[in-house]
């Protein structure tokens, strides 16, 4: 039972907050939250450059999100690539809504500090 809870949990965002961002009930699998056809996904690693390389449009620098953050259009939708100290993260949404992905990126960066 505890193992199932750990597999479904996300250290940076909970299901209720994701539901608020996506505007309704979501299903969760780790750090992937889905509502209908919209998916919100959070990943973290140490390699900022590999995440930044997933940008398909010109990256736009964002201020006040971790040590470094870029917003861009990725393969699967809008995304923010960021770094907090030595840890990189990627927040991606399969919708054309850069403001929602930016809002989540702010939460993720805040929880990494």
C-alpha positions as CSV (number, residue, x, y, z in Angstrom):
1,X,0.0,0.0,0.0
2,X,2.8,2.4,0.9
3,X,4.7,1.5,-2.3
4,X,1.6,2.3,-4.4
5,X,1.3,5.7,-2.7
6,X,5.0,6.5,-3.4
7,X,4.7,5.5,-7.0
8,X,1.7,7.8,-7.5
9,X,3.2,10.8,-5.6
10,X,5.1,13.7,-7.0
11,X,7.5,15.6,-4.8
12,X,6.9,19.0,-6.5
13,X,3.2,19.1,-7.2
14,X,0.2,17.3,-5.7
15,X,-3.0,16.1,-7.4
16,X,-5.2,18.9,-6.0
17,X,-2.9,21.7,-7.2
18,X,-2.6,20.1,-10.6
19,X,-6.4,19.9,-10.8
20,X,-6.6,23.6,-10.0
21,X,-4.1,24.4,-12.7
22,X,-5.8,22.2,-15.3
23,X,-9.4,23.2,-14.3
24,X,-10.9,20.0,-13.0
25,X,-10.3,16.4,-11.8
26,X,-7.1,14.9,-12.9
27,X,-5.6,11.4,-13.0
28,X,-2.0,11.1,-11.7
29,X,0.8,8.7,-12.4
30,X,3.9,9.9,-10.7
31,X,4.6,13.5,-11.9
32,X,2.2,13.2,-14.9
33,X,-1.3,14.7,-14.5
34,X,-4.0,14.2,-17.1
35,X,-7.3,15.9,-17.6
36,X,-9.0,14.8,-20.8
37,X,-6.5,15.2,-23.6
38,X,-4.3,17.6,-21.7
39,X,-1.2,16.2,-19.9
40,X,1.0,18.1,-17.5
41,X,4.3,16.5,-16.8
42,X,7.2,17.3,-14.6
43,X,10.7,15.8,-14.9
44,X,13.9,16.5,-13.0
45,X,17.6,15.7,-13.7
46,X,21.0,17.3,-13.5
47,X,21.4,18.0,-17.2
48,X,19.9,21.4,-18.1
49,X,21.3,21.4,-21.6
50,X,19.6,18.2,-22.7
51,X,16.2,19.6,-21.5
52,X,16.9,23.0,-23.3
53,X,17.7,21.0,-26.5
54,X,14.1,19.8,-26.6
55,X,12.9,23.4,-27.5
56,X,11.4,23.6,-31.0
57,X,11.0,27.4,-30.9
58,X,13.3,30.2,-29.8
59,X,13.6,30.0,-26.0
60,X,12.4,33.0,-24.0
61,X,14.3,33.7,-20.8
62,X,12.1,33.8,-17.7
63,X,13.0,35.8,-14.6
64,X,12.4,34.8,-11.0
65,X,12.1,31.0,-11.7
66,X,15.1,29.3,-10.1
67,X,18.6,30.1,-11.2
68,X,17.8,29.9,-14.9
69,X,14.6,29.3,-16.8
70,X,13.5,29.2,-20.4
71,X,10.0,29.0,-21.9
72,X,9.6,27.5,-25.4
73,X,7.4,25.3,-27.6
74,X,8.5,21.7,-27.3
75,X,7.7,18.5,-29.1
76,X,4.5,17.9,-27.1
77,X,3.4,21.5,-26.3
78,X,4.5,24.4,-24.2
79,X,7.3,23.9,-21.8
80,X,9.6,25.6,-19.2
81,X,13.1,24.3,-18.7
82,X,14.7,25.5,-15.5
83,X,17.5,25.0,-13.1
84,X,17.7,25.4,-9.3
85,X,21.3,25.2,-8.1
86,X,22.6,22.0,-9.7
87,X,19.3,20.4,-10.5
88,X,17.4,20.9,-13.8
89,X,13.7,20.4,-14.4
90,X,11.2,20.4,-17.2
91,X,7.6,21.2,-17.0
92,X,5.6,20.4,-20.1
93,X,1.9,20.8,-20.9
94,X,0.2,19.3,-24.1
95,X,-1.8,22.5,-24.6
96,X,-1.0,25.9,-26.0
97,X,-1.0,27.6,-22.6
98,X,2.4,29.0,-21.7
99,X,0.9,30.8,-18.6
100,X,-0.2,27.5,-17.0
101,X,3.2,25.9,-17.5
102,X,5.0,29.0,-16.2
103,X,2.8,28.9,-13.1
104,X,3.7,25.3,-12.4
105,X,7.4,25.9,-13.1
106,X,7.3,28.6,-10.4
107,X,5.9,26.1,-7.9
108,X,8.5,23.4,-8.9
109,X,11.4,25.8,-8.6
110,X,10.1,27.0,-5.2
111,X,9.9,23.5,-3.9
112,X,13.4,22.7,-5.0
113,X,15.0,25.6,-3.0
